[in-house]
Amino acid sequence: MPEVFDFSKMAKITPRADSWDKVAARIQAKKARKILPFRLFSSLSVAASLFLIAGALFLGLQADANLIPSSTGTADSTENLSWYSELGSGEAVDSFSTPIDNYFK
C-alpha cells in the first residue's frame, strides 16, 4: 500500500496579488493569436474561390464567343452542310436491312 502524504505540515505558498491577472492576460493573448490567422485564412480562401469562379466564367464566355463561325455564308460552309445532310441516305442505306426491318415488310 502506498504511503500517505501529510501536506498539513508544509509551508503554504501564497501567490502574488497580480499573478492571476498575468495568467488571464496570457490566456487572452493566446486566444487572440489563434483567432486572427483563422479569420485571415478563411477570408483569403473565400477571395481566392471568388477569383477562380470569375476567371472560369470569363474564360467560358470568351470561348463561347470564339465558337461562332465567321464564315457562315460562304460556299465552303454550304458544301459542308449539304455533305452532312446527305449522310444516312442513298442506295447503301436503302439496301441495308436488319431482321427487324424484314419482319415488318
PyMOL commands that set and color helices and strands:
alter all, ss='L'
color gray80, all
select helices_A, chain A and resi 19-67+75-86+91-95+99-103
alter helices_A, ss='H'
color red, helices_A
deselect
rebuild
show_as cartoon
